[in-house]
Amino acid sequence: MGDAIRRTPLDHRSAPAVGMTLAVHARENPERPAIVSSHGTRTFDALNRRANRLARALRARGLREDDGVALLCGNRPEFAEVHQATQRCGLRITPINWHLTGDEVGYVVSNSEARAFFADARFPETAIAAARQAPQATTLVSLGGEIEGFVRDDDFVRDLEEDDVEDPCRGTQMLYTSGTTGRPKGVYRRQTSLQALGEVGKRIAYRAGDVHLCTGPLYHAAPLAFSLTIPLLYGATVALMSRWNAEEALREIERHRVTHTHMVPTMFHRLLALPEETRRRSDVSSLRVVLHGAAPCPVHLKQSLIDWLGPVVYEYYAATEGWGSFVTPEEWLAHPGTVGKPNPDQVEIRDDAGAAVPPRTTGRVFLKAPDDETRFSYFSDDAKTRGAYDATGGYFTLGDVGYVDEDGYLYLCDRSADVIISGGVNVYPAEVDAVLLTHPAVRDVCCIGVPDEEWGESVRAVVELTDGQRPSPELAAELLEHARARLAHFKCPRAVDFAESLPRLDSGKIQRRTVREPYWSGRERRI
């Protein structure tokens, strides 16, 4: 079995491929570090044994194939242990953003129908509040310490066998992403899509002894895939950063002789903003791959990074819902600004009537949908699922606008969906609008993404006040604090502008694009 897995580690037809490839590396290189972090280190052998014990413990609690497991955890070895356990016993794992409030976390745990909830002991209040909202999660486990009402992970696996599980069954992931209205929704697949893993894995081939630096939070789709799943599949060591810091990242690259990493453009900006002396004395010669793709990257920023690090910067276009394209540094230098040359029929550019458009004509970007068990749907939301796909069901859109040139290279120009991408993280303005509308001074509000040199976009609220209210710096500050008290801070506006009235359609719906337009006027790109 080991040889078969090693030959085809990304073959979706091999059920234990993702969950049990770790076991192959554990047998072949048991003492090689799998996870290195400030919260502890795990060899491949230790990580594999712990995953086996957790898998058995979950099964002993009655969890069966496709049952849900929620995970609220920072970047620490326990995250990898729980993730690996679920992926070898057929479970559906939902990592959760630990910046969220207890109410927000509770919604995800409940909506995902998670039967087990693992929580980092660093977030006890959030975990306890969330557990109260999700009574179906009868298995509560704390990681790295005590949480009232939760069983410690060491006690959860006590006296269970460490040998490889006899009947592995490949699990899946269900990450949450919001739309333009309402609460977040889980992106569900019966089987984890391995297309992105395969596309990227074969391009950035790992070698024996390689080290990947994880710079972002593992609850995010991109770090989870590209900074944990793929490196472990190929037997690379993963060095986890607890929080992003530009100077610390350079120290980690030098300390561990990092060969691969995944970043977002905000991180590029902060690295390039370091004093030249700091960058010059940092040894980054071990780097072979810097991967990015969670947010649009300005051409000048990426060019500056390549000028410093060399042609090691690779880019992909994808989302939780599916895969788009990939571009090597050499291709990008020949076609600045492209996000890659998609495979034939993988991407179509269409006009408002749904017809395909010729090269260099801007239109809505549609991605080809798989027709097997890796096809996504929005968990328990048939209407939202239907809205994502075209009439044939063969393609779906993320709401981006772009064009393909004569050579087949894809360029993104704008976003027709309302999502704001700030520092590589999705913010959904309708959710922020809803909170600000609870303030008595707000008649209506439209949150938008505005240009930000460091973050790509930052959230700004444009507010229409109720009668008798007057715009003032004090009221703007009050509204910002109102949002910060009720939402995770990364979702909150950085600034408030006041408008006498907001533009609306005849139906009364606010024209968010019209509100957004003046802030982006004169810019070539609108994302």
ZIJO-V521953 format. One record per helix or strand. SS is the DSSP state (hx for helix, st for strand). FROM is the first residue (numbers start at 1). TO is the last residue. If there is no record, write none. Layout:
# ZIJO-V521953
<<SS,FROM,TO> <SS,FROM,TO>>
This chain:
# ZIJO-V521953
<<hx,2,7> <hx,17,28> <st,33,37> <st,40,43> <hx,44,60> <st,68,72> <hx,77,88> <st,89,89> <st,92,96> <hx,102,111> <st,114,120> <hx,121,132> <st,139,143> <st,151,152> <hx,153,156> <st,169,169> <st,172,173> <st,175,177> <st,185,188> <hx,195,203> <st,211,214> <hx,221,233> <st,237,240> <hx,246,256> <st,260,262> <hx,265,273> <hx,276,281> <st,289,292> <hx,299,309> <st,313,319> <st,322,327> <hx,329,334> <st,340,341> <st,347,350> <st,356,356> <st,363,368> <st,377,378> <hx,382,388> <st,389,389> <st,395,404> <st,409,415> <st,420,422> <st,425,427> <hx,429,436> <st,442,452> <st,456,465> <hx,473,484> <hx,489,491> <st,495,498> <st,504,504> <st,510,510> <hx,512,520>>
